[in-house]
Amino acid sequence: MRFGLYILRRLLLSIVVLLGLSIIIFVIARVVPGDPARLSLGPRAPQDVVDALRKELHMDRPLPEQYWIWLTNALQGDLGKSLVSKRPVIQDVAQYLPATLELVFFAAIFMIFFAILLGTLAARYKDTWVDGMIRTLSYFGVSIPAFVVAILFILLFGYFWPILPVLSRASPSFSIPTITGFKVLDSLIAGNIPAVWDAFKHLILPVVALALGGTFQEARITRSGIVDNANKDFISAERGYGISERTIWFRFLLKPSLIPTVSVMGLDIAATIGNAFLVELIFNWPGLSRYGINAMLQKDLNSISGVVLIIGIVFILTNILVDIIVAFLDPRIRLGGVRGK
Amino acid sequence: MPDNRTVSLTNNYNGKLSGWSRFWTGFKKNWYHYSRNKLSVVGLAIVLLVILLAIFAPLVTPYPAHAGPYVDYPNAGQPPSAKFWLGTDPIGRDIFTRIIFSFRGALLMSMLVLAIAVPPGLILGLLAGYYNGTIIDTIIMRITDIFLSVPPLVLALAIAAVLKPNLINAMIAVTVMWWPWYTRLVYGMASSVRNDYFVIAAELNGASRFYILFREILPNCLSPVFTKMALDVGWVILIGASLSFVGLGEQPPTPALGQMVSDGARYMPELWWMTIFPALAIVFVILGFNLMGDGIRDMLSASR
């Protein structure tokens, strides 16, 4: 029950954080650029048109009032109109968000799976060539920006060895009705197995480009977690009871060792969402990040603030999810209700 | 019979060392811990090489003029050769020269970002840690949480986007999102030593707040801060390259690593050297700083 309270407290704190985030976004989109109305109409627009837009954006009011108007509108789902698409920002977000979530979701799966696999291998074969190779790879993995991986993939798989699709989410030959917005899921619902495979193939390269750095970093954390725990008394005790080595590894050693790995997941997902801005641009992936980066390059202020707000919400929810997973791995938190006590 | 060796050893270390030899002993000890991992030494070599290349760029590069607005159509789009080591771009500029010159902006950016972001982050963390549990703690740490609630690259992109695109504004954008990490780090350290006896003793002796914060608590937090700074140089270069990749960093004709990669991507696959070599240069520099950062971490954690 105390765990429920812990989650409730986290949710309430998130509301405070979101309010603060909305202030930052307001400052970035409305205060920093000077005159958003002039910016959106261009330098040649006549002054009276600019003044009219200023009035329409309530920019003739004092700043706190402007913020209040913006916030109450945002709470009702009105994020303003996009300058570029001429549609309400919230519609654009609804259209593009699933593609980004799909990418980040599969990147997270990839990271967890390979981080645990490689980390366990490195710990199991500690100080052998396997361990050394995974360590060396992790140094490179951490040092290669996701956009560099993406560009190298395009060069390799787009031109020299075209075995995987490098652009967009699906081949045009498949027409799948959009239900959830998640291509793989939609194809499954439609029962079109070739389309599922096609959507999956389109995911591979962007997902690997996004996940590579985090995977190796987490593999190293998993390795050191296992190595630390392997010398603990509870493992020796289990060995003394005659429990098989396999059971010890999978039931008793892996679970506590994964706590630091999952804790870092929150940070790695942050990096993934940030890097998605460049990776989606490179792979021409029609997601929220590509929409966001285009908005940024065209100084589409309403869209910028909408995208940053939505990404903040997604990220805060992910972090709460990560905390819940950590709590399930760590009975001290689940039962004690407070992390680290 | 007295053991002469023991006597001479203790004589060497009886506290009457000159400043230089004390420094030298400390340096030897730290270097021992640093160089135990050979990769750290490789990292240091890479970092020194990059710094020297950046400082002496006009002297070491074959065509310093190519780092600016320069056009040489007869040599446009040349593949790597003895004359142009890493090839040339579509207007005939030497890629090698431009990569070396772009190290300047990358290093300058990471140094300035850390120099500006670390002190306020550190002071806020100290304050929040010292006034642990009070309203000051709550305010500072909630503000920190807010800045950490958006992925750093997203916030940096947004800030850089609304400002005029150039290197200074890219630095501002990265700095704005960098300080909270130090606040959180120092907060953890400061609040854990806040109730230790030496702090309470200083308080009872009537030491000023300033003295307690900066002379009693701060020295206990510095080692992880230095470690993080060493590792962060690589991160800042990475974020800077990401910003310049989308055109929000250094503006042409001044070269920047990310900008060179994205320029080259438009000429793939024919002029592949335009993309591959700047990309490898990014990896090379970041790898060097990461390896060096790991070495510094080993060194500082061994000497504690």
Interface residues (C-beta under 8 A of the other chain):
Chain A: L13 V16 V17 L18 G20 L21 I23 I24 I25 I28 A29 V32 P33 Y139 F140 V142 S143 I144 P145 F147 V148 I151 L152 I154 L155 G158 Y159 F160 A270 A271 I273 G274 N275 F277 L278 L281 I282 G292 I293 M296 L297 K299 L301 I304 V308 I311 G312 F315 I316
Chain B: L39 R142 I143 D145 I146 F147 S149 V150 P151 P152 L153 V154 L155 L157 A158 I159 A160 A161 V162 L163 G234 L238 A241 S242 F245 V246 G247 L248 G258 V261 A265 M268 P269 W272 T275 I276 A279 I282 V283 I286 L287 N290 L291
